């Protein structure tokens, strides 16, 4: 899953290394005012119901992926 956020101004999040980091980052995005947060998009991979990624596919396509 990828989360894209369109934000006005400078904004940085910590590196996501575990579920607590992810929760904190999502809370930061969620608490942002509507005047700064322009859009949020969640992208699921694979997108189609019948699509399947093997563990090898995941490792090859997403080498920086971290299990949270």
Beta strands, then each sheet from edge to edge (+ up, - down):
strand 1: 2-7
strand 2: 37-43
sheet 1: 1+ 2-
end
